[in-house]
Amino acid sequence: MQKLKMEIEKLQNEKKFMLTKQKEGFLDLPEETKLINVKIELEKKIKTMEADLAKYRRSDESAVLELR
């Protein structure tokens, strides 16, 4: 679970960095296209990891309830 949180945080930080560069105007068209593709890919990974984390939490909660 901790690993997933760290990976999500890492991807979010990369996304923030790239968006900052884009706003500062340091990107030409091919770099901007690459940035958009990376952003889309990062968002997909984040959503997948968040879904995995939610599944893990539900299974963890179920295990705790069974122990009670």
C-alpha positions as CSV (number, residue, x, y, z in Angstrom):
1,M,0.0,0.0,0.0
2,Q,2.8,2.4,0.9
3,K,4.5,1.6,-2.5
4,L,1.3,2.5,-4.4
5,K,1.1,5.8,-2.5
6,M,4.7,6.6,-3.3
7,E,4.3,5.8,-7.0
8,I,1.1,7.9,-7.2
9,E,2.9,10.8,-5.5
10,K,5.9,10.5,-7.9
11,L,3.7,10.5,-10.9
12,Q,1.8,13.5,-9.7
13,N,5.0,15.4,-9.1
14,E,6.2,14.6,-12.6
15,K,2.9,15.9,-14.0
16,K,3.2,19.1,-12.0
17,F,6.8,19.7,-13.2
18,M,5.8,19.2,-16.8
19,L,2.8,21.5,-16.5
20,T,5.0,24.2,-14.9
21,K,7.4,23.9,-17.9
22,Q,4.5,24.2,-20.3
23,K,3.2,27.3,-18.5
24,E,6.6,28.9,-18.6
25,G,6.7,28.6,-22.3
26,F,9.9,26.5,-22.6
27,L,8.3,23.9,-24.8
28,D,8.1,23.8,-28.6
29,L,5.4,22.0,-30.5
30,P,7.0,18.4,-30.5
31,E,7.8,18.8,-26.8
32,E,4.3,20.0,-26.0
33,T,2.9,17.0,-27.9
34,K,5.1,14.7,-25.9
35,L,4.1,16.4,-22.7
36,I,0.4,15.9,-23.5
37,N,1.0,12.2,-24.2
38,V,3.0,11.8,-21.0
39,K,0.2,13.6,-19.1
40,I,-2.4,11.3,-20.5
41,E,-0.3,8.3,-19.7
42,L,0.4,9.5,-16.1
43,E,-3.3,10.1,-15.5
44,K,-4.2,6.6,-16.7
45,K,-1.5,5.1,-14.4
46,I,-2.7,7.2,-11.4
47,K,-6.3,6.1,-11.9
48,T,-5.2,2.5,-12.2
49,M,-3.1,2.7,-9.1
50,E,-5.9,4.5,-7.2
51,A,-8.3,1.7,-8.2
52,D,-5.8,-0.9,-7.1
53,L,-5.3,0.9,-3.8
54,A,-9.1,1.0,-3.3
55,K,-9.4,-2.7,-3.9
56,Y,-6.5,-3.4,-1.5
57,R,-8.2,-1.3,1.2
58,R,-11.5,-3.1,0.7
59,S,-9.9,-6.5,1.0
60,D,-7.9,-5.3,4.0
61,E,-11.0,-4.0,5.7
62,S,-12.8,-7.3,4.9
63,A,-10.0,-9.3,6.5
64,V,-10.2,-7.1,9.6
65,L,-13.9,-7.7,9.8
66,E,-13.5,-11.4,9.5
67,L,-11.0,-11.4,12.4
68,R,-13.5,-9.6,14.6
